[in-house]
């Protein structure tokens, strides 16, 4: 693995971890905007502004998180339980 690939993997892992913290902080059924998620992650991880949304979509495909689109134009989403992979919320 190249140094650049190692760096990208490390940053992606940190972004994923921050997204899970965000998920736990809000809880199931709560709504959020992509800007809120991006701000939360960018306060914790130095990354490009679009990285949190890209990683979030990948996490959804993996089944790590689940959400529904409330209003695509306003970038509003609702956190849903993930089938078969429940994230304990504190």
Secondary structure, DSSP 8 states (H G I E B T S, - for coil): --HHHHHHHHHHHHHHHHHHHHHHHH-TT-EEEHHHHHHHHHTTS---TTHHHHHHHHHHHHTS-EEEEEETTTTEEEEE--TT------
